[in-house]
Amino acid sequence: MYLNKTVVNSLLRSNGSQFVTVFFDGKDGEQRIYNGRCNIRKGLVQNERGRKQSRTLARHGLVPLLTREGYKAFRSDHVKELRLRGSVVKPSKG
């Protein structure tokens, strides 16, 4: 069971640039864990090419995350658990 993507997006937006841990299912169905920060602009190209990449990610429901290995992305509609600001957010059972 996954978290609602609007809930995920609003939590990440309200979290600002603080660290977050995301548990999600990848394309192959394997569970993955990313730890990093959202809403970071460091290293991103601030021109038309960068804006086009940003729109493409958003159109496909991908959220960019800055990790130690660089930028990675995950689908907001495949998130199983979020850990941010000392709390754990999981989908309700039901």
Residue pairs with C-beta under 8 A, 6 or more apart in sequence:
1 80
1 91
1 93
2 25
2 77
2 78
2 79
2 80
2 91
3 79
3 80
3 81
3 82
3 89
3 90
3 91
4 91
5 61
5 76
5 77
5 79
7 89
8 63
8 76
8 77
8 79
8 82
9 63
9 76
11 82
11 84
11 89
12 20
12 38
12 39
12 63
12 82
12 84
13 39
15 38
15 39
15 84
15 85
16 39
17 37
17 38
17 39
17 40
18 37
18 84
18 85
19 35
19 36
19 37
19 84
20 35
20 36
20 37
20 38
20 65
20 82
20 83
20 84
21 33
21 34
21 35
21 82
21 83
21 84
22 33
22 34
22 35
22 65
22 74
22 79
22 81
22 82
22 83
23 31
23 32
23 33
23 79
23 80
23 81
23 82
24 31
24 32
24 34
24 74
24 75
24 78
24 79
24 80
25 31
25 32
25 78
25 80
26 32
26 78
31 80
32 74
34 65
34 67
34 72
34 74
35 67
36 65
36 66
36 67
36 68
36 72
37 65
37 66
38 63
38 64
38 65
38 66
40 66
42 66
43 66
43 71
44 50
45 53
57 63
57 64
57 73
60 75
61 75
61 76
61 77
62 73
62 74
62 75
62 76
63 73
63 74
63 75
63 76
64 71
64 72
64 73
65 71
65 72
65 73
65 74
80 90
80 91
81 88
81 89
81 90
82 88
82 89
83 89
